[in-house]
Amino acid sequence: MASIIIADKTRHYDGTYFETRPLGGTESSVIQLARKLAQRTHEVTVYTNCDGPIEHEGVRWKPLSERPPTTCDLYIAVHQPELLGFVKRPKRRAIWVVWPVNQLNHYKKVWRSWWYRPVPLLISLHQAHMYSPFLPRRDPHIVIPHGLPDDVRGHPRCKMLRCGARFSRPARRSISESSSRSGLLVFCRVCRTRRSTSTECTIFSRARTPGRPGRARIFRPASPSR
């Protein structure tokens, strides 16, 4: 069993948010990685911008304002080089590069990478190809992709499916997000005139987009009689 510390300052969240609130790819991946490590009997502690210390799914969650232990077996900073010194003397230090890798080339960040010499953990082979030769590197690179739900990865959604239970397939939905008028009106006309009898289209837009600001515009599937 190893003691593992993960630090992330992207958003305000903890392990309970995975089932209760919408999250981005970084936050959901951190939660799933921490849970999987805890399932392998490791002692996992995650420091984020959470409200206070809790324990959920075998993972300890603590706010970044709390002082971390001086050492641990593995310390993972999530993308931000400013977090590399959060744990003073870990036995192994790594940085999980979950955003475009070229952001680490900034002159205000690159010196921290050389000072702490973390092991880079990438999320794709494209990042390995784009990784700058001016940054500390590991040969070969370690790639840990974003955590994906089981049904997206082609596995059964839950244990009940393995027992032969049958579920009705939900209706197909098309979701579009827009922050400008460019091409959106044409897309709306297409949804109205050529919409499928089994697909519902939902558009999330900002205030300048035609329609009610901050509201979702829903084009429901036409009935077979139309």
C-alpha positions as CSV (number, residue, x, y, z in Angstrom):
1,M,0.0,0.0,0.0
2,A,1.3,3.4,-1.0
3,S,0.4,6.9,0.3
4,I,-0.7,9.0,-2.6
5,I,-1.5,12.7,-2.6
6,I,-3.2,14.5,-5.5
7,A,-3.6,18.3,-5.7
8,D,-5.9,20.2,-8.1
9,K,-7.0,23.8,-8.0
10,T,-9.1,24.0,-11.2
11,R,-12.6,24.2,-9.6
12,H,-14.5,23.9,-6.3
13,Y,-15.4,20.2,-5.9
14,D,-14.9,17.0,-3.9
15,G,-15.6,13.3,-4.4
16,T,-19.3,13.7,-3.8
17,Y,-19.8,16.0,-6.8
18,F,-19.3,13.1,-9.3
19,E,-22.9,11.8,-8.7
20,T,-24.5,15.1,-7.7
21,R,-23.2,17.9,-9.9
22,P,-21.9,18.5,-13.5
23,L,-18.2,18.4,-13.7
24,G,-15.5,19.0,-16.4
25,G,-13.1,16.4,-17.7
26,T,-10.4,17.3,-15.3
27,E,-12.5,17.1,-12.2
28,S,-14.2,13.9,-13.2
29,S,-10.9,12.2,-14.1
30,V,-9.3,13.2,-10.8
31,I,-12.2,11.7,-8.9
32,Q,-12.2,8.5,-10.9
33,L,-8.4,8.1,-10.7
34,A,-8.5,8.6,-6.9
35,R,-11.3,6.1,-6.5
36,K,-9.5,3.4,-8.6
37,L,-6.3,3.9,-6.6
38,A,-8.2,3.6,-3.4
39,Q,-9.8,0.4,-4.6
40,R,-6.3,-1.0,-5.0
41,T,-5.8,-0.5,-1.2
42,H,-3.7,2.7,-1.6
43,E,-4.1,5.5,0.9
44,V,-5.3,8.4,-1.3
45,T,-5.7,12.0,-0.3
46,V,-6.9,14.7,-2.7
47,Y,-6.5,18.4,-2.1
48,T,-8.9,20.7,-4.0
49,N,-10.9,23.9,-3.4
50,C,-13.4,22.0,-1.4
51,D,-15.3,23.2,1.6
52,G,-13.8,21.0,4.2
53,P,-12.3,17.6,4.9
54,I,-14.5,14.6,4.1
55,E,-13.9,10.9,3.2
56,H,-15.9,9.4,0.3
57,E,-15.5,6.1,-1.6
58,G,-12.3,5.4,0.3
59,V,-10.7,8.7,-0.7
60,R,-9.9,11.6,1.7
61,W,-10.7,15.0,0.4
62,K,-9.2,18.1,2.0
63,P,-9.0,21.8,1.1
64,L,-5.8,23.3,-0.4
65,S,-5.7,25.7,2.5
66,E,-4.7,22.8,4.9
67,R,-1.1,22.0,5.3
68,P,-0.2,18.7,3.6
69,P,2.2,16.1,5.0
70,T,5.9,16.8,4.3
71,T,6.3,13.5,2.4
72,C,4.4,10.7,0.7
73,D,5.1,7.8,-1.6
74,L,3.7,9.6,-4.7
75,Y,2.6,13.2,-5.2
76,I,0.6,14.1,-8.3
77,A,0.1,17.8,-9.2
78,V,-2.8,18.2,-11.7
79,H,-1.4,20.2,-14.6
80,Q,-0.5,23.4,-12.6
81,P,3.3,23.7,-12.1
82,E,2.5,26.1,-9.2
83,L,1.4,23.0,-7.3
84,L,4.6,21.1,-7.7
85,G,6.0,22.3,-4.4
86,F,2.8,21.7,-2.5
87,V,4.3,18.5,-0.9
88,K,7.8,19.4,0.1
89,R,9.7,16.0,-0.1
90,P,7.7,13.3,-1.8
91,K,9.4,10.1,-2.7
92,R,8.2,10.5,-6.3
93,R,6.7,13.6,-7.9
94,A,4.6,13.7,-11.0
95,I,2.5,16.2,-13.0
96,W,-0.7,15.1,-14.7
97,V,-0.9,17.1,-17.9
98,V,-4.7,17.1,-18.6
99,W,-4.8,20.3,-20.7
100,P,-2.8,21.2,-23.9
101,V,0.8,20.4,-23.2
102,N,2.1,23.6,-24.8
103,Q,0.8,25.6,-21.7
104,L,3.7,24.3,-19.8
105,N,6.1,26.2,-22.1
106,H,5.2,29.6,-20.6
107,Y,8.2,31.4,-19.2
108,K,6.6,31.7,-15.8
109,K,6.0,28.0,-15.6
110,V,8.9,26.2,-17.3
111,W,11.4,27.0,-14.5
112,R,9.3,25.1,-12.0
113,S,9.3,22.0,-14.2
114,W,13.1,22.0,-14.2
115,W,13.4,22.9,-10.5
116,Y,11.2,19.9,-9.3
117,R,11.8,17.6,-12.3
118,P,8.4,15.8,-12.1
119,V,7.5,12.7,-14.1
120,P,5.0,14.0,-16.8
121,L,1.8,12.0,-17.0
122,L,0.0,12.7,-20.3
123,I,-3.5,11.9,-21.4
124,S,-2.9,11.2,-25.1
125,L,-0.3,10.1,-27.6
126,H,-0.8,13.5,-29.3
127,Q,0.5,15.2,-26.2
128,A,3.5,12.9,-26.2
129,H,4.2,14.0,-29.8
130,M,3.7,17.7,-29.0
131,Y,5.7,17.6,-25.7
132,S,8.4,20.3,-25.8
133,P,12.0,19.2,-25.8
134,F,12.7,22.1,-23.5
135,L,10.7,20.4,-20.7
136,P,11.9,17.5,-18.5
137,R,10.7,14.3,-20.2
138,R,10.5,10.6,-19.6
139,D,11.3,8.0,-22.3
140,P,8.9,6.5,-22.9
141,H,6.1,8.8,-21.8
142,I,3.4,7.7,-19.4
143,V,-0.1,8.1,-20.8
144,I,-3.2,8.1,-18.5
145,P,-6.3,9.1,-20.5
146,H,-9.3,10.9,-19.1
147,G,-11.6,8.7,-17.1
148,L,-14.6,7.6,-19.1
149,P,-17.8,5.8,-18.0
150,D,-18.1,2.1,-18.6
151,D,-20.8,2.4,-21.2
152,V,-18.7,4.8,-23.2
153,R,-15.8,2.4,-23.1
154,G,-18.0,-0.4,-24.4
155,H,-18.5,-2.1,-21.0
156,P,-21.8,-2.9,-19.3
157,R,-23.3,0.2,-17.6
158,C,-23.9,-1.6,-14.3
159,K,-23.8,-5.0,-12.6
160,M,-27.5,-5.6,-13.4
161,L,-26.8,-5.8,-17.1
162,R,-24.4,-8.7,-16.5
163,C,-27.3,-10.6,-14.9
164,G,-29.4,-10.4,-18.0
165,A,-31.7,-7.5,-17.0
166,R,-33.1,-5.6,-19.9
167,F,-33.6,-1.9,-20.1
168,S,-35.4,0.2,-22.7
169,R,-33.0,2.4,-24.8
170,P,-33.5,6.1,-24.1
171,A,-34.5,8.4,-27.0
172,R,-31.6,9.8,-29.0
173,R,-30.7,13.4,-28.3
174,S,-28.6,16.0,-30.1
175,I,-27.0,18.6,-27.9
176,S,-25.4,21.8,-29.3
177,E,-23.7,24.7,-27.4
178,S,-23.2,28.0,-29.1
179,S,-21.8,31.4,-28.1
180,S,-22.4,33.3,-31.4
181,R,-25.0,33.6,-34.2
182,S,-22.7,32.2,-36.8
183,G,-24.5,29.3,-38.5
184,L,-26.8,28.8,-35.6
185,L,-30.0,30.0,-37.3
186,V,-29.3,27.7,-40.2
187,F,-28.9,24.8,-37.8
188,C,-32.2,25.7,-36.1
189,R,-34.0,25.7,-39.4
190,V,-32.6,22.3,-40.2
191,C,-33.7,21.0,-36.9
192,R,-37.2,22.2,-37.5
193,T,-37.6,21.0,-41.1
194,R,-35.5,17.8,-41.1
195,R,-35.6,16.6,-37.6
196,S,-35.8,12.9,-37.0
197,T,-38.8,11.2,-35.6
198,S,-36.6,9.7,-32.8
199,T,-34.1,12.5,-32.0
200,E,-34.5,15.5,-29.7
201,C,-32.3,18.5,-30.3
202,T,-31.3,20.7,-27.4
203,I,-29.3,24.0,-27.9
204,F,-27.6,25.8,-25.0
205,S,-26.7,29.4,-25.9
206,R,-25.7,32.7,-24.5
207,A,-27.5,36.0,-24.3
208,R,-26.6,37.2,-27.8
209,T,-28.1,34.1,-29.4
210,P,-31.6,34.4,-30.8
211,G,-34.1,33.1,-28.3
212,R,-34.4,33.5,-24.5
213,P,-31.0,34.3,-22.9
214,G,-29.6,31.6,-20.8
215,R,-32.3,29.1,-21.7
216,A,-32.1,25.9,-23.6
217,R,-34.0,25.7,-26.9
218,I,-35.5,22.3,-27.4
219,F,-36.7,20.9,-30.7
220,R,-38.6,17.8,-29.9
221,P,-39.0,15.0,-32.4
222,A,-42.0,15.2,-34.7
223,S,-44.7,12.6,-34.2
224,P,-45.0,9.9,-36.9
225,S,-48.4,11.4,-37.9
226,R,-46.8,14.6,-39.1
